[in-house]
């Protein structure tokens, strides 16, 4: 069996599988993928405010990683996360 990154979306009540990425995808690459997926849920103003430098009083944390380690989580609610799982195929 091989491992794959499984990417999920959750609203806190339910979670659904978005898709899979090869296990060779690095954590840094997965961080970028998850951040892109979260951007789909945000409006233009939220993206701009979340892109301000840390310490700016107007900054929002909507594009910040949540926690450390596995699973990798990004976003608030809904949020997306990814973890390495065994591929049953």
C-alpha positions in Angstrom: 0.0 0.0 0.0 1.1 3.5 -0.7 0.4 6.7 1.3 -1.4 9.8 -0.1 -2.3 13.2 1.3 -6.0 13.3 1.8 -7.5 16.8 1.8 -10.8 17.5 3.6 -13.2 20.4 4.1 -15.1 20.7 7.4 -17.6 23.1 8.8 -17.2 21.8 12.4 -20.2 19.4 12.0 -19.4 17.4 8.9 -16.3 16.8 6.9 -16.0 15.8 3.2 -13.1 14.6 1.2 -12.0 17.2 -1.4 -9.3 15.0 -3.0 -5.9 13.5 -2.8 -2.3 14.6 -3.6 0.7 12.3 -4.0 2.6 11.5 -0.8 5.7 13.1 -2.5 4.1 16.5 -2.1 6.0 18.3 0.6 4.4 19.8 3.6 5.4 23.3 2.3 3.5 22.5 -1.0 0.5 21.2 1.0 0.4 24.5 3.0 0.2 26.4 -0.2 -2.6 24.1 -1.5 -4.6 24.5 1.7 -4.2 28.3 1.7 -5.5 28.4 -1.9 -8.5 26.4 -1.0 -9.3 28.6 2.0 -9.1 31.7 -0.3 -12.0 30.3 -2.3 -14.2 30.9 0.8 -13.0 34.5 1.4 -14.0 37.7 -0.2 -11.5 40.2 -1.6 -11.4 42.4 1.6 -10.8 39.4 3.8 -7.9 38.2 1.6 -6.3 41.7 1.7 -6.7 42.1 5.4 -5.3 38.6 6.0 -2.3 39.5 3.9 -1.2 42.4 6.1 2.0 42.0 8.2 1.7 40.5 11.6 1.3 43.3 14.2 -0.9 45.5 11.9 -4.0 46.2 14.0 -6.2 45.7 10.9 -4.8 42.3 10.1 -7.1 39.3 10.1 -5.7 35.8 10.7 -8.0 34.0 8.2 -5.0 32.8 6.1 -2.9 31.6 9.0 -2.2 27.9 9.7 -4.0 26.5 12.7 -1.8 24.6 15.1 1.3 22.6 14.3 2.0 19.0 13.2 -0.5 16.7 11.7 -3.1 17.1 10.4 -2.3 20.4 8.7 -5.2 22.7 9.1 -6.0 26.0 7.5 -8.9 28.4 7.9 -11.6 29.1 10.4 -15.1 27.8 9.6 -15.3 26.2 7.2 -11.7 25.0 7.3 -9.6 22.6 5.3 -7.1 20.1 6.5 -4.8 17.4 5.1 -3.1 14.4 6.5 -1.1 11.4 5.2 -3.2 8.3 5.0 -2.8 4.8 3.5 -4.3 4.5 0.0 -6.4 1.4 -0.1 -6.1 1.0 -3.8 
